[in-house]
Amino acid sequence: MADQYAQSGEDKQPTGIPAIRWEEPPEGPVVVLLDQTRLPAEEVELVCTDASALVEAIRSLAVRGAPLLGIAGAYGVALAAARGFDVDEAATALAGARPTAVNLSVGVRRAQEAHRAALAGGGSPGQAAQAALAAARTLHREDAEASARMAEHGLRLLEELLPGGGHRIMTHCNTGALVSGGEGTALAVALAAHRAGQLRRLWVDETRPLLQGARLTAWEAARHGMAYSLLTDNAAGSLFAAGEVDAVLIGADRIAADGSVANKVGSYPLAVLARYHHVPFIVVAPATTVDLDTPDGASIEVEQRPGYEVTEISAPQAPVTGAGGGIPVAPLGAQAYNPAFDVTPPELVTAIVTEGGTASPVTAASLAELCARSRQEALG
C-alpha cells in the first residue's frame, strides 16, 4: 500500500534549530527552546529567562519528550543558580511540572546534586552554578550518545526479527530529535533503517488529541526524506488486519521495574493489536527512563491533561474561539477524559531497547540486567 511513494535512504537536513540550547547573551544566561506547539506551521524559538518560564514551557508542551525533559530540567536548575534564584525551590517546581516523565526529575536531581556538592565543597555561588551547568551539559551529551547507541541496537533487533529489510514500521506520538539531545529514541531506529535502505514505509499515528504524530513526527520524517503515511489513531487496526505492519516502535515516559511501559495514550491499544496480529511491539528509551523504584504499572502516576485539549482543536495560526484557546469541536460544557499516557504491561512488549542493549523477554530480571549494563557503558 502506497509503496510507490517510497524513497531511497538518502537523508536530508531536518532543521537548523536545535530543540534546546543554553545561551549567555550580555543580559544574562537563558534557555532557548524550539516551541513545539507552533510546529509545523512555523519554527519559533522560546527564550526562558528563569525556571518558572521553563516550567510553563514544559506544562504547555512547548518542550516535551522524556529524554529532552530531563535535559530541560537540568538546564532549568542551572538557570536558577546562574540568575541567583532559590535553586531548591526551582528544582521542586521543575520536577513536578509533568509527573509521569521520570527523566524530568532525574535531570533536575543531577544538576541539583552537582550544585549542592559544589557549595558543600566550599565553592562560591558562581562556582556552584557552573557545576550545575556542567552537569546539564554532560546529561545533554550523554543523551545524544545514548540515542546513537539505541539506534544501532534497535536496527540490529529489527534485522534479527525481520530479516530481509523492507520494514513497514508503525510509530506513535513523536520520538525523534524533538525529544532528545540526539536523533531520538524509536524514530532514531526507524531513521537508521531508512539510512540503511531497509525502511519501506513509516506509518505515523496522528496521536490525538494533541497530534504530536501529525505535527511533529511527520515534520521530522519529511525532512529526513523518509517514506511515510499519516493515519488517524483509530485506523491502525485496519492496517494490522491488512498485514501492512511489520513492527511497532514507540518510546516511553516511564518504565517500571517489572517492565510496564507508560507512553503517550494510545500506545496500549497498539500493543494489543500487535499481539493479536503477531507483530513485534518494541519500546525504545534511554536507561534514565527506567525507574526501578516504581515496582509496576499500577504504581505509575498518569498525568491528567485539561479537558479542553479534547473538546477543542488547537492549530498554529488558527483563529481562537474556545475557552482553552482552540476551536470547539464538542458542545459547550462537555466533560472530557484526557489522560496523557496509558500503561502497557510487560507481557505485551516484545523487547525494550536502551543504549545498553535489548531486554527480551521483558521481565524484572532482564530489565534490571539491562539497566546495569547501561550504567557500565556510561562509566566507560
N, C-alpha and C positions, 0 to 999 in steps of 0.2 A: 504494500500500500504506500503510495506516494514516493516510492524509492527512485522514481525518475528524477527527483529533485536532489538526490544525494550528491554531495560534493566530495572532492578529494580531501586528503588530510592536510592540505595547505592551510596554514594558520594566519590569522590576521591580528593586528594590534588591537586589543579590546578597548582600551581607553587610556588617555594620558593622565587621568586624575586618579590618584590612589584613594582607597576607601577611607583611610585615616592617616594623618601625619601630625607631627609636632613641629611647630614653628616658633621662632623667637624674634618677632618684629621689635622695633625700638620701644613700642608702648607696653611690651611685656609678653611673656610666653602665652601661646594659645594652642588648642587642639582643633585642627581643621578636618571636617568630615565632608565626604560626598553625600549630600542629602538624598537618601534613597527613596524618600516619599515623593520626590519630584521626577524620578525616572519612570518611563523612558523619554518623557517629553523634553526634558532639559537637564543638563548636567550643572547643578548648582552646588556651591560649597557653603557649608555652615561653619561659622567660626565660633568656638566656645571659649570664653574668657575665664570661666570659673566652673567648678564642679556642678553647680546647680543647673547651669545651661546644658552640661553634658548629660545630667540625669534626665532632663526633659527631652533631649535628643534620643536617649535610649528608650524612654517610655513611648515616644511618638513614632518609633521605628525609623527615624532618620538614620540611625546606625543600628545594625541588627546582625543576627547570626552569632551562634555561640562562641566560636573562636575570636571573632572580632570584638565581641562584647568584653571578653577577657582583656584584650589589648586596650580597649577604650577605658575600662575600669582602672587599669594600671596607670594609663596616662592621666586619668582624672585625679588620682591621688597625687601624682607628680605635679599636676597643675595647681591643686590646692596648696601643696607645700611651697611651690615656687612663688605663688602670689600671696603667701602669708596667711592663708585661711586655716581654720581648725582641721587638721588632717584626719583625725579620727571621726569627726562629725561628717566630713565629706565622704570618707570611706563607708560609713554606715548608710548614707543616702545612696551612694552608687551601688553598693552590694544589694540593696533592696529594690532597685529600680525594676528589675524583672526577675522574679523569684525562681523560675524553672531552670533558667540557663545557668548551670553551675560554673561555667567558665568565667562568668562575670565576677562572682565572689572570689574565685581563685586568683584572677588578675589583680583585683583590689587588694587581696591579702598579701600577695607577693610584693607589691610596691609599698604597702603599709609597713610590712615587716622590715623591708630594707631601710625605710625612713626611721623606724624605731631603733633599729640596730645602730645606725649612724649616730643618732642622738645619744644612745646608751654608751657608745664608744668615745664620747666626748666631742663629737663633731658639732659644728655650728648649724643653725637652721639652714643656711645656704648649702652646706655640705650634705645635710640630710635630704634636702630637696634634690640635689644632684644624684644621690644614691637611689631615691625613688624613681627618678627619670631613667637612670641606668637599668634598673630592674624592668621598667616598662619597655625600654628598647630591646633588652635581652629577650623578653617574652615575645615581642614582635618578631624578632629574628628567628627564634625557636619555632614559632608557629609557621613561618614561611618554610623552614626546613622540614617541619613535620608534614606540611602539605605536599611537598615533593615526594617524600617517602611513602605517604599514603597512596599517592597516585601510582607509584611503582608497585606496591603491594596489591592494590586493587586491580590493576591491569593484569598482573600475574594470576590473580584469582579468577578473573574473567576468562583468561586463556585456558585455565585448568577446567573450569566448569563448562565453558562454551568454546571448545576448540574449533578453529577454522575461521574465526572472525565474523564479520558481517553482523555485529551485535545491534539489536534493537532494544534500547535501554529506556526505561521509564524513570522519571525523577519527579520529585515533589518539593514544593517551595523553592528556595534558592540556596545553592551550596557552592557557589563559585568564588571568585576573587572578592566579591562584595561581602563575604562573611569571614574573610581570612587575611592573614598577613602575607599569604602566598596566593596560589591559584584555587584554593578552596578545599573542599572535602569530597563529597560524592561527585560533584561536577568536575573536579580535577581528574577523577578516574575516567569519566566519560571523555574529557578533553584529551587524556593520554591515549585512549582508544582511537579517538579521531586522528590524532597526530600519527598513530601507527597504521592508519588506513583500515582500522577494524570497526569503526562505528558506521553502521548502515543508517540508523535513524535514532534521534533523541526525541522521545515522547515527553513533552513538557506539560505536566499538570498545571492548570490555571492557578490553583491554590486559593480558593475562596476562604474568607471574604476579602482579603486584602491583596490578592492577585500577585503575590511575590513571584509565582512562576511566569505569569503573563508579562508582568512589568520588568522583572529583573533577570530571570533565567533566560527568557527568550532574547532579551537585550544582550546578555553576555554571549549566548550561543551564536547570535547573528554576527557579533564582532569577531568571533573566532572562526567564522565560516563553517560552522557545524550544520549538518543536515538535521533540521528539527521540525517538529509539528506541534502546535499548541492544541490542547484539548481541555474541555471543562472537566472538573473532577469526576462528575457522575458519568462521563463517557469512558472511563478507564475499563470498566467491566467488559464493554463490547470489544475492546482491543484484546483483552486476555482471551475472551471466548473465540475470537477470530485467529488466535495463535500468532499475534503480531508483537508480542512482548517476550524478549529473551531473558531479561533480568530487570529488577527494580533496584535502584541505588538511591538511598536517602542519607541525610545527615542526622544529627542528634543534638538536642539541647541538654540532655542529662541521660546518662546510662547508669542504672542502679547496679548494685553488686551482683545481683542474680542474672544480669543481662537484659532486664526490661529496659526498653528504649522510649524515652519521651522525645517526640519530634512534632513538627507542625501538624495541627489537627488535619486529619485525612490520611495520615500515614498508616494507621492501624487497619482501615478498610483495604488499603493496598496490600498489606501483609496477608490478610485473609484471602483476598483474590489470588495472590501469588501462591499461597499454599494449596488452594483448591486446584489451581491450574499447573502445579508442579514447576513453578518459575522461581529461580533463586531470588531471595529478598536480602539485600546486603546493606549494612549500615556502615558508613564511613565517617569517622570522627577522631579527633586527636585524643590522646590519653587523658588530657585535662578534662574531657567531657565525662569520663568515667568517675562516678562518685561512690567509692567503696563504703562510705559512711551511710549511704542510703541503701537499706537492705533489699528492697524490692520495689516493684512498680507502684504498689498501693501507697508507698511512703513518699512518692514524688509529689511535691506541691505543683498543681497545674494552674498556671496563670489564667484568670478570667478577664477577658477584654471587654471594653464598653459595648453595649448593645447596638449603638448607632453604627458600628462597623458592619453590622449585618443588615440593619434597616435602611442604611444609606449606602450609596456608592460614591467613593471619592476618587477623583481623577485629576491629575495635574492640569491646570488651566481651565477646568470646567467651572461653570457658574455655581456659586454656593447658595443653597436654599434651605438645607436641613439644619437641625439643631446641632449636629456634630460636624458641620462644615461640608456636607456632601449633598448628593441628590437623593431625595427619599424614594425608596422602592417598596415600602410597606406602609400600611395605614398608620396614621398618627396615633401614637401611644402603644404600638405593637411591642410586646416583650420579646426579647431575643436571648437565646442561649449561645454563648460565644467563648468557649474555651480556646485558648491559643494553641494548645497541644493535646495530643492523645498519647496513650502509652501502649506499646506493642510488647506482648510477653515474649520471653526468650525462645519459646518453642516455635514461634513463627519466624524467627530470624535465622537465616541460613549461615551468616557469618558477620562478625564485627571486625572491621579493618581499622587499625590505628597505625601510627608511624612505626610501632614496634613489630607489626606483622598482623596476623589474622587469627581470630578465635573462632573455631568451628569444630564441633558443635558448640553453641553458645551455652556455657554453664558458668556457675560462680567460680569454679576452679580454673577453667580455661581463661576466663576474663581476668582473674587475679594474676595468672601467669603472664598474660599479655601485658598487663599494666607494669609488672615487674620488668619485663623485657624492655618496654618503652622507657622506663626510668633509667635502666642501664645504658641504653643507647644515648639518652640525653646527657648522661655523665661522661660519655665518650669511651 
